[in-house]
Amino acid sequence: MHIYELGESVSLGTAGGKGLNLCLLVEAGFNVPKGFIIATSAYNEYVEANGLQSIIDENIAIIDDTVESLQTASEHIRETFTQGKMPETLRKTIIEAYQRHEVDKVAVRSSATAEDLPETSFAGQQDTFLNVEGKEALLRAVVDCWSSLWTPRAIGYRRRNKIPQDVVSLAVVVQAMVQSVTSGVLFTVNPLTGVRTEAVVNASFGLGEALVSGRIEPDEYVVDKRSGLIKSVRLGEKDGSGRQGLNEEEIRELVDLGIKIEDYYGSPQDIEWARYDDRFYVLQSRPVTGLYPLPPGAMPEPLLVYGSFGHVQGVLQSLTPMGIDVILQMLGYIQKKLGGTLSPKENKRFLIAGGRLYSNITELFRNKRYHGIVSGVLQYVEPVMASSVEEIISDSRIEKKDSKPSFHDMSLIVPVLVPFICRFLGSVLRPVSSRKKMNNKIESEVKYWRKAGEEVKTLEEHRNYVHRLLESIHRTILKRILPSVAAGQGMFFQIKMRAERLGLDNDALNISRGLPYNVTTEMDLMLWEKVKHIRADPASMNALKKPVEKLADAYLKRELPVVFQTELESFLDSYGMRGVAEIDVGTLRWGEVPAHIIQMIQTYSTIDDPEKAPDTVFKHMAESAEASLEHITEEAKRQWGWRSKQIVKYLGVRQRNLAGLRESPKLYIVKMLYNARRSLLSIGKILESEGYLESYRDVFYLRIDELEHRDWRMVVTERKQKFKLDTQRNPPRILLSDGHAYYGSSSSDGKTLQGAPVSPGVVEGTAHVMFDPSSEKLLPGEILVCPATDPAWTPLFLAAGGLVMEVGGLMTHGSIVAREYGIPAVVGVYDATSRLKTGQRIRVDGEKGVVAILE
């Protein structure tokens, strides 16, 4: 069947996204111009009758990443469509449907099977033809619509969104032409800010095609959906008359119509409309894509504030369902100790949005006593958000209060805080002893749980083991690790504050270079030692010339040259539990896929200048830090006296002994999560053997309370699709419960980008934009430009000439490691990975926070 009337029951595969939505709108009683749908079966018949599929396949196969290849393929395909002949029965069927509707002029619109969907709108990808009159003109427009499935823009869009080219098809919607007085687009959400309580109307005179295609500037009205208040009016050029396209009554009528359509679909809509003879017509409606999803149950009132967990951790990608639950479980044990809830599903402090974790931080904005703390902390963690935070603090919808912690709050906090303070002071008094005790505790804990995990066999035993392991983490963190870490950071800030008062700003940051006892630095230097041994072996160096994938495969089969195999095994025995986004228990580890480390070995092996060797660089950085400490000490004596010199000296010894422990909590957690990961993989293998999972690795798409003997295959399939969609989202730093998303911003004049200076020094070099350290090789001296970093990125730092990050502040991971290695770094550079291009010559000024584009 090739023809369906608008309002009939159709499917996406039959009518395409636009056609399906129009049928639903007609069925629901909305005012849609009458018409019919030429089904995808007609497209398929035309393609088959003219032998077009082989031509499509041949041209798609030659497309590379160039615009020229897209253009050439599109031209060849569309030309063959134009030259094709319409089968007689199909021609007759279309003409009969057209004549049956008794309309002179029609609008002919494309309706692809992958358009107007919640995850991919495809808006404007295919062609629309207006005021089509007559049988032959209609048939030409239909063929042109079919061929528009293969415009350069449509082909490129599918490639970017990883939509297979061979599964798409196209229906055509034919509707009576509405000779509109005014027309436009209505968004039932503010598409710029994400605010769900606002509607945005674009309006112009005449037909709406010029507006949609961007050829004219329309009026824009922003309306509060709840009250109907028109919050702003901006008149566009339109016809140059200065008249408003819609009056206030018409604007409110249109917004009310949009709200009804939004309620019908259950999601914000992008609606094309026309007004004729004092009536609004709905020309099409599709979901608004690009909105960041809200946590479940989020409401605009009372207004809540959510902060991104991933931006603090330097992990912006989406997390697996199991990875999220494991983090929530760990945090839940801490919350339980402070009177909160343990269950991930009942957790109101940490919530899931777009496959990421967000923390409900509303109380920090409500209580005036916390405002100074929030602003102060942001200067060290996320300075780019300072202006956004000030805007949120001043938002009158957040009811302010000025209150101290209640007696109940103190009864929960004091039993945790007092022992912590005592251990903190103990670390200050005995820095060497406390550091050694901490490291011994970490080693014994990890060893105990690794051995315990080897003894469990059944699914139930593994499940209990994982829960017990996660419960143990918070005790070790709070009692044994954080007090020493806090003492080290406290000493650093005490010296930094004094250095800045003395006018020694560069020395203030320089004291954190070359810090000993940093587990991340120790890892990178160990890798360098392994590379030195590999470089000394001709067979290993010859093997390094092979592609990374082949070397990784050879390693797993134990087929590398003996020295190469032995050194890599030795490194992965110590650090094989690490990996990109390692805070997610569901991500692959270096020991499982060693390609990233092999790639780093290839990079390190090209460092020929002895002065740029990582161990030499680190030694020089340590000497530079000691010199800065000495300078601060002597300057303190000169300006403030002998006692101040002794205080700085005392602080300096403790800073050098303890500040490097900043990375220890993360490594401890990663090691413990690796034990949990191995147990979860064992559960996955049990479920796979029982036929309940397609692959044992699919266990990471389950929730932590779903580890039981059940068929999870359909659930996993759905969650994999959602995970893929979430991966493409850009997470905001702060999200409000009304939908307002804050991504941050920074100033730029086109030649310079402004960020936060976090590691002093100036370097000029070639930019290398990277999103995944395991997928590309950084050449020595290149300037690394990336969204964020976690410890899996840091081996790159020993080869990088400089660092530019989109997120972060003075005390985030990448900034700390950059300072330790003496790499000039600027962070908090909004959208740096889009505004800078690989191969560009840039200058990074880590003292002023400026990135200059030189060419």
N, C-alpha and C positions, 0 to 999 in steps of 0.2 A: 504494500500500500504506500503510495507516494504522497498523497495529499491528506492533511488533517486540518480541520477547522479550529480556529482559536477557541479555546474552552474545552476541547476534547481532552481525554486522558492520553497523555503522551509520556515518553521517557526521555531522559537526557540523550541516550544513544540515538533516538529517533528524531528529536526536534532540536537538539543542541541546547545550550544553556539559555540563550535569549528566548527561543521558542517555548521551552519548558516554563520559564518564568512568566511569559505572557499568558500562557494557557492557565496557569495557576491564578494569575490576577483576574482573568475573566471569570474563572470559576468562583472566585471569592467575591465577585460583584463589583470590582473596580472598573472605572470608565476607560476602556481600552479601545482604540480604533479597530473596527472589524477587519477581518482578513483571514488568511490561511497560511499553512506551513507546507513547504516542499521538503519532504523528509530526507534524511541522509541517504536513504536507499536510492534516491534519484541521483545524488552525487556519485554514489558507488557505481550505478548503472552507466552513467556518462563516462566515468574513468575507465571502466571495463570495456565499453563499446569502442572507445578510441585508443585503447592500449596505452593509457597514460601512466600506469603504475610503474612500469619499468623505467620510463623517462624520469619520473619523480625520484625513484631510488638511485638512478645513476647520477643525477645532479646533486642530491643530498649527500652522496658519498664523497664528493669532491670538495665539500665545504670545509674550510679551515677557520682560523680565528680572525680572518681579515674581512673587512666590509666588502671588498671587491668580490670575494668568492660568494658571499651571500647574494650580492646584487646579480652576479652572473647566473647563479643557479635559479634564482627567482625569475629572471627574464626568460630563461629557456623553458621553465615549467609553464609559466603563464602564457607564453606564446603558443605552446602546444594546446592549451585549453581553448584559446581563442580560435585556433584552426580546426578544433574538433567539430564533429557533426552530432547534433541532438538526435537520438533515436526517435523515430516517428511516433511510437506509442507514448513515449514520455512527453514529447512536444504537445501532443494532443491533450494529454491529461492536464498539463499546466494551463493551457489555453482555456480548456473547459472550466477549470476552477476560477480563472480570472473573469471569464464572462458571466459565470454564475453569481458573482458578487456585484455586478452591475455598477462598477465605479470607473471613472475615467482615468484619474491619476492615482498612482500608488507609490508607496515607499517600499523599496526592496532592500531588506537588511540581512546580512550574514549572521548565522547562528552556529558557531562551532561547538563541538562536543566537549571541548576543554575550556569554554569561556563562561563568564558570569558565575563562577563557582566561589565558595567562601575562601579558598586558598589561592586561586589564580583568576583574576577578573578578565584578563584578555581584552580589557576595554580598548576600543579603537584599533584592534589588530587587523580586523577584516573590514571590507568595504560596505558602504551603504549608498544607495542611489535614490534620490528623491524626485518627485514629479515625473515618474516614468509613465508614459502614455502609449497605449497600443500593444498589440500582441508581439510584434517583432522586437520592439524596444524592451518589453518585459523579458523575452527569452534571452536577449543579449545581456541584460542586467543580471539574470540568474547565473549565466555562465561566468560573468565577471565576478560575481560573488563567490562562486565555487573556486575560481582561480585565485581569489584574494586569500585563500587559506595558505598560499605560498608566496606572500609578499616577503621581502627581506626582514621586515619588522616582526612578522608572525613567526617565521622560521627561527630568527634569532632569539625571540622571546621563549620559544619552546626549548631551544638549546640551553639557555641560561637557567631555566627552571627544570631542566632534566626531564622534560616530557617527550616520550618517544615520538618521532615524526610519523611512524607508520601506524599509529593507533588513532590519529585524529581524523575526523570527518566533518562535513559541513551541511547543515540544513539552511534553508532560505525562508525568511518570514516576509510575506507580501501583505501589506496593510493599506487600507484607504488613506489617502494623503490628507492630513489635517493642515489646512491653510491658516496656521496659527497667527494671532495678533502678537502674542508674546510667547516665548518658549525659553527653556533653560534646563538647569540641573539642580536638583535638591539633594543635599546630603543630610541624613537624619542624625549625623554626628559631626562634630567639628573635625574635618580631616587633617587639619594642621596641628592641632593640639591634642586630639584624641578625646576631648571632653564629650561624654555621652549625653549630657543634658542640653547641649546646644545643637541647633540645626543651622545649616548654611545654605542659602538660596542664591544661585546665579541666574540672572534673568536678562534677556535681550529682546528686541523687537523682531518679529518675523520668524522664520524657521530657525531651529536650534542647531543646525549642522555647522554653521560658521562659529558658534560658541564652542561646541564640543571639539572642533578641530583647531581651536585657538586662534582664529582669524580676526576675532573682534574682542574688545574688552567689555564684559558684561557688568551690570550692577551686582553688588554683593550685599546680602542682608544676613546678619547673624541674629538668631532668635533663640530666646530661652524657651525650651520645649514645655517646661512645667507651667510657666506663667503666661506665655505668649508675648512677653516683653521683647520688643525689637531692640537689641542691645547696640547694634551699629548698622549704619547704612553708608555704603560707598558707591557712588554713581560712576559707571563706566562710560566710555566714549559712545558706544552703541552706534546710533545714527547721527551723533553730533548735535542732537536737539537739546540735550540737557534734561530731558524728561525722565521720570522714574518709570521703570518697566512695569512694576506692580505697585499698587497702593497698599496701605497697611492692612486693610481688610483682606485683600487678595493674598498677601504674604501669609497672614495667619491661617487662612483657609487652606493654602497649599501645605503649610507645615502640619496642620491637623491631618491632612490626607497622608502626608509622609509618615506620621506617627502610626496611623492605622496600618499602613503597608509594613512598617517596621515590626509592629506587634504581630502581624500575620506571619511574617517570616521568622520572627524571633531573633533578629540581628540587625545592626545598622545597615541602611540601604543607600545606594547611589541611584537616584531616580531621574530619568529624562522625562520631561513633561512639556505639554503645550497647552495654550489657552486660546479657545475659539468660541465665539458665541456665548460668552460668560460661563464657560465650563472648562474645567481642567481635564485634560486627557493624559493618561499614563502611557508613554511610548515604550518604556522598558524600565526594569528595576533589577539591580544586581547587588550583591553584597559589597560593602566597602572593604577592600583589602588593604593591608598595610597597617591596620590598627593593632597596637599591641594588646593582647588579651588581658583582662583583669583577673585577679584571683577569684575563685568561686565564691559567690555570695557578696561580692563587693557592691556597695550601694553609695550613691552620691552624698547621702546624709545618714549619719554624721560623717563628715569628710575625714578619711583616714590617709595616712602617708606611709608608703612602702619604699624601703631602701633596698637596692640590689646587693645580694650576697656575692654574686659573681664579680662585680666590679671591685670589691674589696679583695677577693681572692685572686684576681687576675685571670679568671676563667669566664669568658663571655659566651661560650657555646652552650647549647642546651645540654642538660644532664639526663641520663637514663632514669627511668622510673625507680629502679632499685638504688641507683646512686643517690637520688633525692631522698629516698626513705632512709638510707643508711645515715646520711648527714642529719636528717631530722631526728633519727633515733639517738644519735650522739648528743645533739643539742637538747633533746628531750630529757636525757638523764641529768643534764645541768639544770634545766628548767625545773625538773621535779625536786631537785635539791633546794630550789628557791621558791617552791610552792606552786609551780606550773604543772602542765600536763606532759605525759610521756608519749602518748600515742601520736604518730605522725598525722593521722587523719583528724585528730581533735586539736592539733596544734594551731592556736590562733596568733601566736607570735611570729611564726615563720610559715609562709604560704607559697603556693606554687602558681606561677603565671608564665605562660609561654615556654614551659619546660625549664624554667629557672626558679631559683629560690629568692623570695623577697621577705624582708623582715618588716613587721609592723612597728614603725618608729614614731608613731603619732605622738606618744607621750613626750618625746624630746621636743616637739614643737608646741605642745600644749603648755607645758610647765616652763614658765619664764626663767626659772633657775637653771634650766638646761641649755638655754639659747646660746650663752657664751661658750659652753662646752662644745656644742655642735659646731659652731663657727670655728673654734680653735682646732678641733680634731680634723675638720675638713681641710684646713690649711696644710696638714701633713699627709692626709690620705687622698682627698679628691678636691684640690683647690678650684678646679674648673667649675665645680658645682656651687661655689660660694654665692654667686648672684641669684641662682635659682632658689637656694635655701632662704635667702633674705626675702624673696618674693613669697615663699610658702609661709614663713614665720609671720609675715604681715597680713596673711589671708584672714579676713574677718570670720570666715566660715569655721575656722578652727578656734574653738572656745579656749581662751587662755586662763591659766590659773597660776598662783604663786604658792606652792605648797612644799613642805619638807616631807621626807619619807615618813610614813605612819609607823606607829609602834609595831604593828604586825609586820610591815616591811623590814623594819630594823631587826626584828626577832629572827627573820630568815637570813638577812645579810650578814649580821655580826658573827654568827658561828662559822661562816665561810671566810669573812674578811679578816678577822683577828688572827687565825692561824696563818693566813696568807701573808699578812704584814710581818709576823714573826719570822717566817721563812725568808721573806724579802730582806729583812734586816740581817738575818744570818748569812745570806748570800753576799751582802755588802761587807760584812765583817770578815767572812772567810771565803773569798771568791774562788780560790783554787780548789779548796775542799768541796764546796757546794757544786762546782762545775763537774768534778769527777764523780760525785755521788749521783748527780743527775744523769750523766752518761751511763753509769753502771746500772741505774734503775731502768733506763730505756732498753739497754742491751738485754738485761735479764727478763724484762716483760715480753719483749718481742720473741725471745728464745722460748720462753715458757709457752706462749700461745701458739707458736709454730709447732712445737712438739705435741701440744694438746690437740691441735687440728689434725695431726697425722694419725691419731688414735680413734677418731670418730668414723663411723661407717654408714649408718642409716640416715635417711633424710631427716628424721626427727632429731637425731643426735647432732647432725650438722646445723639444723635450724637453731637448736638450743645453744650450740657452741657460738654461733654468730651473735646471738643476743647477749650472751655472757661476755664475749669479747668487747662488744660495743659499750656495754655498761662499765667495763674496767677502764676505758680510755679516759673518761673525764676525771677519775680519781688521780691518775698519774699526771695528767696535765695540770690540774689545780694544785696538787700537793708537791710535786717534784720538779715540774718543768717551768711553769709560768713565773714562780717567784724569782728564779735566777734570771730568766729572760727579762722580766720587768726591772730587776736591779741593773742589768746591763744597759737597758734603754734609758733608765733614770740617770745613770752616770753620764751617758752620752749627752742628754739634754742639759744636764747641769753644766757640763763643760761648754757645750755649744752656746748656752745662754751667756756665760761669762765671756766667751770669745767674742760674741757679737757686741757686748757692752764695751769690750776693749777695742772695738773697731776691726776685729780680725775675722771678717765674714768668710773668707776663703779657707782659713785654718779651721773654722768651725765645722765645715763639712769635710775637710780633708782628714780629720782625725778618724773617720770611719773607713778609711782606705786600708786595704791589706789586713783586715781583721783576722786574727787567728781563731781557731775553734769554730769556724763557720762550716757546717756540714755540706752546704752547697759548694763552697769554694773547694773544700777537700775533695769532693766528688770530681770537680772539673780538673783539679790538679792531678788526681789519680789517672784520669783519662789521658792527660798529657804524658804522664810517665809511661803508660801503656803504648802510646804512639811513638815515643822515643825508642822503645824496644822493637816495635814493628818496623820503624824506619831503618833500623840497623840490620834488618833481615831482607836480602834481595828478593827472595821468593814472595814474601809478604807485600813488599812494595810493588812488585809486578802485579800481584793479585788486586791491589787497590785500584788499578786502572779499569777494572771491570765495572759494569753498572751495579748500583747499590742493591737492586732487587736480586740479582744473581748472587752477590756476596752474602746477602741475608739468607737466601735459600741454602747456600753452601754451608753457612755457619750452623743452621738448624740440622743439617745432615752430617755435620762434623767433617766437612770436606775442605775447609780452608787450610792454607799452609800452617804447619805446626805452631810457629810462633804467633801468627795472627790469631789462630783458634784459641791458643792458650791464654793470650793476653786479653782477648775479648771475653772469654769465659770468666776469667778472674775478675774483670770489671763488673760483669753482669751478676756474678755471685754476690757482689756487694750492693749493686744498684739496679739490678734487673727489675725491682718492684716499682721503679719510677716510670713516668710517662707523661705525655701531654694531657692536661686536665685530670691529673692523677687524684684529685680530691673526689672524683667520681669513680666509685668502685667498679663501674661497668666499662671503663675505658681500657684499651689494650696497654700492656706494659712493655718496656724495652726488652725484657727477657723473653717475651712472647713474639714480638716483632722488632728485631734489632736494627732495622733499616736506618732509623734516625741516628743511632750511635755510630754505625758504620759510615754514614754520611759525614758526621762530625770528625771521625778519624781521617777521612779523606781531606777535609778542610785543614785540620791540624797538621797533616803531613806536608802541606804546602807552605808552612811557616818556616822560612829559611833564615830570616834575620834573627841572630841570637838575642838581640835586645827586645824583640817582640815575642820571644818564647814565653808562654804563660807563667812558668815558674819564675823567670827573670822579672817579668812585669809585676807579678805579685810581690816579689822581694822588694822591688823599687817602691811599690805603693806602701808597703809596711814601713820602709825607711822614711818615706815622705810623711806618713802619719805620725811617726815618732818625732820627726823634726817639727811638725806643727804643734804637737803637744808641748814640746820643749819651748817653742816660741810663745805659746799661750802662757806657759808657766812663768817664763822670764818676764813677759809683759805684765802679768798679774803682780809680780813682785815689784816691778818698776812703778806701776800706777797705784797699787793698793797696799803694798807692803809684804813682808816676809810670810806672815800667816796665810795670806791669800795664795802665795806660791805653794805652800805646803798642802793647802786644801785641793788645789788643782792637781797637784802631783798625786795625792791620795785618790782623787776621782779618776785620774788617768790610768792608774794601775788597774782599777776595777773595770773601767770601760774596756781596756784591751783584753781583759780576762773574760768578760761576760757579754759584751755587746754582740760578739759573733754568734751567740746562742740564739739570736733572733730566728734562725731557720730551723732550729731543733724541734719545736713543736710540730711543724709541718711534716718533717721527715718521720718523726715518731708515728704520727697519724697515718701517713702513707704506708709505713711498714706494717702497722696493725691492720689497715684496710686490705693490704695484700694477703694477709692471713685469712681475712674474711672472704676475700675474692676467691681464694683457692677452695674454700669450703662451699661457697655459692656455686662455683663451677662443678663441684662434685654433686651438688643437688641437681644442677642442670643435666649432668650425665645420667643421673638416676631417672629424671623425668623424660629424657630423650629415649632411654632404653625401654621405658614403659609406653612410649608412643604419645606422651603428653606434650612434648616440644619437638619442633622440627630439628633444632640444633641446640646443643647444651648451652651455647652462649646466649640463647634467647632468654635464659633465666634472668638476665638483667633488665628485661622488659616487664618483669613481674614486680608487684609491690611486696614489701617485706612480710606482710601478713598473708600472702598468697602462696607461700612455699609449702604446698601440699599436693597430694596425689590427685590431680585433676587434669582434664584436657584444657590446656591454655593456648592452643594454636591460633584460634580466631582472635582471642584477646591480644596476643602478641602481634599478629598481623596489623590490627587496628592501631596499636601503640607504635609500631614501627613507622606507619604512615604519619602519625602525629609527630613523632620524633623528627622525621624528615622535614616536615613543615616547620616545626619549631626551630630547627637548625638554621633556617633561612631568615629568621626574625632578627631584628636589631634591638637588643634589650635596652630600655632606658635606665638611666642611673637611679631616678626617683619616679615613682608612679603614684598618682593619687587615685582614690577610690571612685572619682567621677570620670576617670579615664585620662586625665591630663598626664602626658608623658614628658619628662624632662631628660633630654639627651645631653645637655651641656652645649656650650658654644665657646668659641675663642675668636679673637680678632685676627683679621688678615687683610692686607692690602694687595693681595695677589702675588706679591714677591716675598713676603715674610709671614710666618705663622707664629702666633704667640702661645706659649704654654707655661708650665712651671719649671724653673731651674732646679734640678735635684742632684746634679753631679758636675762640679766645675770643670772648665776647660773649653777650648774651642777647636773644632775639627772640620775640615772640608773633605768631602768625599762623594762617592757614588751611592745614591739611595738604593736600598733593596727592600721593597715592600713584601712582607711575608705574613701569611695567616696561619700557617702550619709549619713548625720547624722541621717536621719529618718529611715534608714534600719537596723542599728546595734546599739547595746548598748555598750558604753564605760564603763569599770569597773573603779572605783576609783583608781588612781595611775598609770593607763596605759598611755603610751606615744602616743599621737595622731599623726599619720602620714597621711597626706592628700594632695591633689593637691593644694587647696586654700580654704579660708574661707570667708564667709560673716557673718553678725550678727546672722543669724539663727544657726550658728555653736557654738556661744559663750557660750550657757549654758553648753556645754561639757567642756569648759575650767576650770570650777570650780571643775570638777572631775579629770581632766587630770594631770598627773605628769610632762609632758613636751609636747612640740610641735615641729613637723618637717613639713615644707611645701615646695612644689616644686616651688612656685612663691612667690614674695613679697620682701619687703625691710623694712627698719627701720620704715617707716611711713605708711605702709599698715595696713589694719584693724586688721588682726590676730596678727601682731607684737605689735600693740598698746595695745590690750586687754591682750595679754600674759604678757606684762610688768606690766600692772595694777594689774594683779592677782598674779604676782611673779612667773610665770611659765617659766623655762628655755626654750628658743626657738631659733631654727636655721631655716632660710628660704632660698629660692633660691637654694634648694638642687635638682638639676636636676634629674628627673626620680626616685625620692625617693620612690614613691608608687610601683615601680617595683623592685627596688634594696633592699628594706627592706620588710620583710615578717611578717605578724601577728604572734605573739608568740615569735619572736626573742628577745633576751636580748640585749638592746642597751644602750649607754651612750650619753646624749645630753649635750654638753658644749656650753651654751649660751653666753659665754664670748669670746671664740675662734672661734665659728662657725663650730665646728666639731661634727659629729655624728659617734660614734664608734660602730661597730658591735662586741658584746662580745661573742655571740654564735650563 
